Amino acid sequence: MQTVGEIVKGRAFYSVAPDQTIYDAARVMAERDIGAVPVLDSNRLIGIFSERDMIQRVIVADRDLRQTSVGDVMTKEIVVAQDSENIEAVIERMQSHRVRHIPVVKGDRVIGFLSLRDLLAADLREKDTQVQDLNTYIYYLPPENMGS
């Protein structure tokens, strides 16, 4: 079974600093077509800034995009995945905490950032491989093993 550490290995992820403005963070997210970014302060994970944060804490609250910092509106209650965890366990945790993005950590360092979509796609690929393996086993048994 694949781990989330294997999924993020070699994949770039983007982060923002807590003192960046909402406008700058939104530009990074729009340019890279991503819905959330980890917020790092001196390489230490301190929050997550998502589209949901922007809607609820910036737009609805009528804050100035160019004056408000990410640190003022980011989500501080962070749910993380350890790099050694399997996909299904992380998907279950994300669903139980109602989050759509999760940082992957190794020790105290962020090594990647995944969306629920990333994990569901990896889970689907894994299950597809299992089905193919089972089909191969069922339909290509050597003749001496059939009927016993």
C-alpha positions in Angstrom: 0.0 0.0 0.0 1.4 3.4 -1.0 2.2 6.0 1.6 1.5 9.7 1.3 5.3 10.3 1.5 5.7 8.3 -1.7 3.0 10.5 -3.4 4.7 13.8 -2.6 8.2 12.6 -3.3 9.7 14.8 -6.0 6.6 17.0 -6.3 7.0 20.7 -5.7 4.6 22.5 -3.4 4.1 26.2 -2.8 3.8 28.0 0.5 3.3 31.5 1.7 4.6 33.5 4.7 2.3 34.9 7.4 3.3 38.4 6.6 2.3 38.2 2.9 -0.9 40.0 1.9 -4.0 38.1 1.0 -3.7 39.6 -2.5 -0.2 38.2 -3.0 -1.3 34.8 -1.7 -4.3 34.8 -3.9 -2.1 35.5 -6.9 0.2 32.6 -6.1 -2.8 30.3 -5.8 -4.5 31.5 -9.0 -1.2 31.3 -11.0 -0.7 27.7 -9.9 -4.4 26.7 -9.9 -4.4 25.5 -6.3 -7.0 25.9 -3.6 -4.8 26.2 -0.5 -1.2 26.7 0.6 0.7 25.9 3.8 1.8 29.0 5.7 5.4 28.6 6.8 7.4 30.9 9.1 11.1 30.1 9.0 10.2 26.7 7.5 7.9 25.9 10.4 4.3 25.1 9.6 2.0 27.6 11.4 -1.2 27.5 9.3 -3.0 26.9 6.1 -4.6 29.5 3.9 -7.4 28.3 1.7 -10.1 29.6 -0.6 -12.5 29.0 2.2 -10.5 31.3 4.5 -10.5 34.0 1.8 -14.3 33.8 1.5 -15.2 33.6 5.2 -12.5 35.7 6.8 -11.7 38.2 4.1 -14.5 38.8 1.6 -17.5 38.3 3.9 -15.6 40.2 6.7 -15.0 43.1 4.2 -11.2 43.2 4.8 -8.8 44.9 2.4 -7.0 42.3 0.3 -3.9 44.4 0.0 -3.7 45.3 3.7 -4.6 42.1 5.4 -1.9 39.5 6.1 -2.2 35.8 5.6 -1.3 35.3 9.3 -4.4 37.3 10.3 -6.9 35.0 8.5 -5.2 31.6 8.1 -6.6 28.4 9.6 -4.4 27.7 12.7 -5.9 24.3 13.6 -3.8 22.2 11.4 -4.4 18.6 10.5 -1.3 16.9 9.2 -0.3 13.6 7.7 2.9 11.8 8.5 4.9 10.7 5.5 4.7 7.0 6.5 0.8 6.9 6.6 -1.2 5.1 4.0 -3.6 6.9 1.7 -6.8 5.5 3.2 -5.9 6.5 6.7 -5.2 10.1 5.6 -8.4 10.3 3.5 -10.4 9.2 6.6 -8.7 11.8 8.8 -9.4 14.5 6.2 -13.1 13.5 6.0 -13.5 13.4 9.8 -11.9 16.8 10.2 -13.7 18.2 7.1 -10.5 19.4 5.4 -9.7 19.3 1.7 -6.0 20.0 1.9 -3.3 18.5 4.2 0.4 19.1 4.7 2.6 16.0 4.7 5.3 16.1 7.3 8.4 14.1 8.1 9.4 14.8 11.6 9.0 18.5 12.1 9.5 19.4 8.4 6.8 19.9 5.7 7.7 17.7 2.7 4.5 18.1 0.7 1.0 19.3 0.4 -1.9 17.2 -0.9 -5.5 17.9 -1.8 -8.3 15.4 -1.2 -8.5 15.1 -5.0 -4.8 14.0 -5.1 -5.4 11.3 -2.6 -8.6 10.0 -4.2 -6.8 9.8 -7.5 -3.9 7.9 -6.0 -6.3 5.6 -4.1 -8.2 4.9 -7.3 -5.0 4.0 -9.2 -4.0 1.7 -6.4 -7.4 0.0 -6.4 -7.4 -0.3 -10.2 -4.0 -2.1 -10.0 -5.5 -4.5 -7.4 -8.4 -5.3 -9.6 -6.1 -5.9 -12.6 -4.0 -8.2 -10.4 -7.0 -10.1 -9.2 -8.3 -10.5 -12.8 -4.9 -11.8 -13.9 -5.0 -14.3 -11.0 -8.5 -15.5 -11.8 -8.4 -15.7 -15.6 -4.8 -16.8 -16.1 -4.5 -19.7 -13.7 -2.4 -22.5 -15.1 -4.7 -25.4 -16.3 -3.5 -27.9 -13.7 -4.9 -25.6 -10.9 -8.3 -25.3 -12.5 -11.2 -27.3 -11.1 -9.5 -28.2 -7.9 
